[in-house]
Amino acid sequence: MSSSNQTQLNTTFNLQRQGLLGVVFFSTVTTLPCCVFLFINVTMLYTLRSKEAFRETSRFILLFNLLFSDTVQLAHSQSMFLLSTFRVTLLYSVCVVLVSFNSLTLSVSVITLVVMCLERYVAVCFPFRHSVLITTKNTGVVICVIWCFSSLKDFMQLSLALKMFLHDVSPVQMQDFCGKENVFVDPASIIFNRAVTYFLCVLGGITVIFSYTGIIVAARSASTDKASANKARRTLLLHLLQLGLTLSSTMHNSLLIVISNNLDRVQAVNMQIVLYVCGIVLPKCLSSLIYGLRDQTIRPVLMLNLTCQWRGSAFISNVQAKNKVRGPVKQRI
């Protein structure tokens, strides 16, 4: 009997030890790339505000708005992941606010991508009217409309959550991890959230297809710059990839439930980590990679800031020499 109890204690201790090692391992695996991407995103944000040419160019203003919302989402997602990994529960009211804020920034990212697609369409198809239609003032107005629309959507969701809280007397302390599926459980809230998600999917898809088709037609015209049209076409395809990955994050928790019900614990945990990195982390760093590496205007300044402007670096000397040859930064289509 004593030997049986000792074996049971050893088994329990080994399970707890494996669980603790797993928590530490997965926390480290996900936190390190998040910190790297956060550093790159923050540096990119600083780069976009460091020069007047960037601050007064519409597409860079839109990029700053997109990058800001993606950076906030990345920091929020990693914080929620760590809280759930260490099984820390939150107050219901705090969880509602955090989930609503994450939903707000998600909507801002999607709608900003839609506006950026339209901006590229106007730049290629109507180059002479681009400077008249796409101004700094108009861009600021559009960004305000994006945030107001997204805030209105989340205010309606908060109203539905508050209604459920008052009528059903939900517990003050969350019994499970903080997530959208555990906060907005009212049928009306679920339907509303699905309707908004479907609307954003359709809006993004139609906009990209419309812009892509218009650019292809315009590229056949003799008066259109073929290089600019091809670059804009590739950018739209990358925007479509961004939209798909960003909207796929809305199904993340639903996929986790399916995985947990059909796989054993070890396989389920491994799949959860893969889904989290591919569906949550990577989409939030695509903006920096797409524009920071592809855009010849941003890349030299970004690399200068990423290396903390080390004057002794040979790379920095080459960048400075190229900047002197090119002269001041100008807006490019």
C-alpha positions in Angstrom: 0.0 0.0 0.0 2.9 2.3 0.8 4.6 1.5 -2.5 1.4 2.2 -4.4 1.1 5.6 -2.7 4.7 6.5 -3.4 4.3 5.6 -7.1 1.2 7.8 -7.3 3.0 10.6 -5.7 5.9 10.3 -8.1 3.6 10.2 -11.1 1.8 13.3 -9.8 5.1 15.1 -9.3 6.3 14.2 -12.8 3.1 15.5 -14.3 3.4 18.7 -12.4 7.0 19.1 -13.4 6.3 18.5 -17.0 3.4 21.0 -16.9 5.7 23.6 -15.3 8.5 23.0 -17.8 5.9 23.2 -20.6 4.6 26.5 -19.4 8.1 27.9 -19.2 9.1 26.5 -22.6 6.0 27.7 -24.5 6.1 31.1 -22.8 9.7 31.6 -23.8 9.1 30.3 -27.4 6.2 32.8 -28.0 7.5 35.8 -26.0 10.9 36.0 -27.7 9.6 36.5 -31.2 6.9 38.8 -29.9 9.5 41.0 -28.3 11.6 41.0 -31.5 8.5 42.0 -33.6 7.4 44.6 -31.1 10.9 46.1 -31.3 10.7 46.2 -35.1 7.2 47.6 -35.1 8.0 50.3 -32.6 11.1 51.2 -34.5 9.0 51.4 -37.7 6.5 53.7 -35.9 9.3 55.9 -34.8 10.7 55.9 -38.4 7.4 57.0 -39.8 7.3 60.0 -37.4 11.0 60.9 -37.7 10.9 62.7 -41.0 8.5 65.4 -42.3 8.3 63.6 -45.7 6.8 60.6 -44.0 4.4 62.6 -41.8 3.0 64.5 -44.8 2.6 61.5 -47.2 -0.8 59.9 -47.1 0.2 56.3 -47.7 2.8 56.6 -44.9 0.1 58.1 -42.6 -2.2 55.2 -43.3 0.7 52.8 -42.7 1.4 54.4 -39.4 -2.3 53.9 -38.4 -2.2 50.2 -39.5 1.1 49.5 -37.8 0.0 51.2 -34.6 -3.2 49.0 -34.4 -1.2 45.9 -35.2 1.4 46.6 -32.5 -1.3 47.1 -29.9 -2.9 43.8 -30.9 0.4 42.0 -30.7 1.2 43.3 -27.2 -2.4 42.5 -26.1 -2.4 39.0 -27.6 0.8 38.0 -26.0 -0.3 39.4 -22.6 -3.6 37.4 -22.8 -1.6 34.3 -23.9 0.7 34.5 -20.9 -2.2 35.1 -18.5 -4.0 32.0 -19.9 -0.8 30.0 -19.9 -0.2 30.7 -16.2 -4.0 30.2 -15.5 -4.5 33.8 -14.2 -8.2 34.8 -14.3 -9.4 38.4 -14.5 -12.3 40.4 -13.3 -15.3 40.2 -15.7 -15.3 44.0 -16.2 -11.6 44.1 -16.9 -11.8 41.2 -19.4 -14.7 42.9 -21.2 -12.7 46.1 -21.7 -9.6 44.2 -22.9 -11.5 42.1 -25.4 -13.4 45.2 -26.7 -10.2 47.1 -27.1 -8.6 44.2 -29.0 -11.7 44.0 -31.2 -11.5 47.8 -31.8 -7.9 47.6 -33.1 -8.7 44.5 -35.2 -11.4 46.4 -37.0 -9.1 49.4 -37.5 -6.5 47.2 -39.1 -8.9 45.6 -41.5 -10.5 48.9 -42.6 -7.2 50.6 -42.9 -6.0 47.9 -45.2 -9.1 48.4 -47.3 -8.4 52.2 -47.5 -4.7 51.5 -48.4 -5.9 49.3 -51.3 -8.1 52.1 -52.6 -5.2 54.6 -52.3 -3.0 52.4 -54.5 -5.9 52.1 -57.0 -6.2 55.9 -57.2 -2.4 56.3 -57.4 -2.1 54.1 -60.5 -5.5 54.6 -62.2 -5.8 58.3 -61.6 -2.3 59.6 -61.1 -3.1 63.2 -62.0 -6.0 63.4 -59.5 -4.1 61.5 -56.7 -2.5 64.6 -55.2 -5.9 66.3 -55.2 -8.0 63.4 -53.7 -5.4 61.8 -51.4 -4.3 64.7 -49.3 -2.9 64.8 -45.7 -6.1 66.5 -44.5 -8.4 63.9 -46.3 -6.3 61.1 -44.9 -6.7 62.4 -41.4 -10.4 62.6 -41.8 -10.6 59.0 -43.1 -8.5 57.7 -40.1 -10.9 59.5 -37.7 -13.9 57.9 -39.5 -12.2 54.5 -39.2 -11.7 54.8 -35.5 -15.2 56.2 -34.9 -16.9 53.4 -36.9 -14.8 50.8 -35.0 -15.6 52.4 -31.7 -19.3 52.5 -32.4 -19.2 48.8 -33.2 -17.5 48.0 -29.9 -19.8 50.3 -28.0 -22.7 48.2 -29.3 -21.0 45.0 -28.2 -20.3 46.5 -24.8 -23.9 47.4 -24.4 -25.0 43.8 -25.2 -22.4 42.5 -22.7 -23.6 45.0 -20.0 -27.2 43.9 -20.6 -26.3 40.3 -20.1 -24.3 41.2 -17.0 -27.2 43.0 -15.4 -29.9 40.5 -16.3 -28.0 37.2 -15.8 -25.8 38.4 -12.9 -22.6 37.1 -14.3 -19.8 36.4 -11.8 -17.4 39.2 -10.9 -14.4 36.9 -11.3 -13.9 35.1 -14.6 -13.9 31.3 -14.1 -12.0 30.7 -17.3 -9.4 32.5 -19.5 -10.2 35.9 -20.8 -11.5 35.6 -24.4 -14.2 36.8 -26.7 -16.1 33.5 -26.5 -16.2 33.8 -22.7 -17.4 37.4 -22.6 -19.9 37.8 -25.5 -22.0 34.8 -24.9 -25.4 36.4 -25.4 -27.0 35.1 -28.7 -27.6 38.7 -29.9 -23.9 39.6 -29.3 -22.7 36.4 -31.1 -24.9 37.2 -34.1 -23.8 40.8 -34.1 -20.1 39.8 -34.0 -20.5 37.3 -36.8 -22.3 39.9 -39.0 -19.5 42.5 -38.5 -16.9 39.8 -39.2 -18.6 38.7 -42.4 -19.1 42.4 -43.4 -15.4 43.1 -43.0 -14.5 39.9 -45.0 -16.8 40.8 -47.9 -15.7 44.5 -47.8 -12.0 43.6 -47.9 -12.4 40.9 -50.6 -14.4 43.1 -52.9 -12.1 46.1 -52.4 -9.0 44.1 -53.2 -10.6 42.4 -56.3 -11.9 45.8 -57.6 -8.5 47.5 -57.0 -6.5 44.7 -58.5 -8.7 44.5 -61.6 -8.6 48.2 -62.1 -4.8 48.3 -61.9 -4.5 45.4 -64.4 -6.7 47.3 -66.8 -4.8 50.5 -66.3 -1.5 48.7 -66.8 -2.4 48.0 -70.4 -2.8 51.7 -71.1 0.2 53.3 -72.8 0.0 56.3 -70.4 0.4 54.2 -67.3 3.8 53.6 -65.7 4.2 49.8 -66.0 6.7 49.5 -63.1 4.4 51.4 -60.8 1.4 49.3 -61.8 3.2 46.0 -61.3 4.5 47.2 -57.9 1.0 48.2 -56.9 -0.4 44.9 -58.1 2.1 43.0 -55.9 1.3 45.2 -53.0 -2.4 44.5 -53.3 -1.7 40.7 -53.3 0.2 41.2 -50.1 -2.7 43.2 -48.7 -5.0 40.4 -49.5 -2.7 38.0 -47.6 -2.7 40.4 -44.7 -6.5 40.6 -44.7 -6.8 36.8 -44.8 -4.4 36.3 -41.9 -5.9 39.2 -39.9 -9.5 37.9 -40.2 -8.4 34.3 -39.6 -7.4 35.4 -36.0 -11.2 35.9 -35.3 -11.6 32.1 -35.6 -8.6 31.3 -33.4 -10.5 30.4 -30.3 -13.0 28.4 -32.2 -10.2 26.3 -33.7 -8.7 25.8 -30.3 -12.0 24.3 -29.1 -12.1 21.9 -32.0 -8.4 20.9 -31.5 -8.9 20.3 -27.8 -11.8 18.0 -28.4 -10.2 15.9 -31.1 -6.5 15.6 -30.0 -4.7 14.4 -26.9 -3.2 16.9 -24.5 0.3 17.0 -26.0 -0.8 17.3 -29.6 -3.4 19.9 -28.7 -0.9 22.1 -26.9 1.6 21.9 -29.8 -1.2 22.8 -32.4 -2.3 25.7 -30.2 1.2 27.1 -30.2 1.5 26.7 -34.0 -1.9 28.4 -34.5 -1.0 31.2 -32.1 2.3 32.0 -33.9 0.9 31.6 -37.4 -2.5 33.2 -36.9 -1.8 35.8 -34.3 1.9 36.8 -34.2 2.9 36.7 -37.8 0.1 38.8 -39.3 0.9 41.6 -36.8 4.5 41.9 -38.2 3.7 41.7 -41.9 3.2 45.4 -42.3 6.7 46.2 -41.1 8.2 43.5 -43.3 6.2 44.4 -46.4 6.9 48.1 -46.2 10.1 48.2 -44.3 11.9 45.9 -46.6 10.2 46.5 -49.9 9.9 50.3 -49.9 13.1 52.0 -51.0 12.1 55.2 -49.2 11.6 53.7 -45.8 14.2 50.9 -45.8 17.4 53.0 -45.4 15.9 55.1 -42.6 14.5 52.0 -40.9 17.8 50.1 -41.0 19.5 53.2 -39.6 17.1 53.3 -36.7 17.2 49.5 -36.1 21.0 49.7 -35.7 20.5 52.6 -33.2 22.4 54.9 -35.6 25.8 53.5 -34.9 28.1 55.9 -36.6 31.0 53.5 -36.8 29.0 51.0 -38.8 30.0 50.5 -42.5 26.4 49.9 -43.4 25.4 53.3 -41.9 28.1 55.0 -43.9 26.8 53.4 -47.1 23.2 54.5 -46.3 24.2 58.0 -45.6 26.2 58.2 -48.8 23.1 56.9 -50.8 20.9 59.5 -49.1 23.2 62.3 -50.1 23.2 61.1 -53.7 19.4 60.7 -53.8 18.7 64.0 -52.1 15.5 64.7 -50.1 12.9 62.0 -49.8 10.0 62.4 -52.1 6.6 60.7 -52.4 6.6 57.8 -54.8 3.6 56.0 -56.3 
